[in-house]
Amino acid sequence: MIHTLCNAPTDKKSSKYKLTGVVFGTGTPDELLTWHSMLKKVINGQNVTEPRDMFALAKQTLKGDALAAFCKAKLTESNKQGELVYFQACVKKLKSHMFP
């Protein structure tokens, strides 16, 4: 998966670069951390500010058991503290599921 990112995400005229992303389904803790690092770069580089878009992006870059765990976390975590905290809690739950 290739993502086009901006050097200055809030500037629409900013120069762009491409990042080859990782799709995570199973793997080592290092591979999960690499996935999470890439996800954060894409969120920042595409100026994704809405949690619903962060959820969609995360779901596009997950597969198999990791995707199922993330979707389950989305159903079971509370979003009373706000959508961004909710997203972060779901990523944390995914990490805990993959590596208890």
JOHU-V345205 format. One record per helix or strand of 3 or more residues. SS is the DSSP state (@ for helix, = for strand). FROM is the first residue (numbers start at 1). TO is the last residue. If there is no record, write none. Layout:
SS/FROM/TO
SS/FROM/TO
This chain:
=/2/6
=/16/20
@/29/45
@/51/60
@/64/76
@/83/98
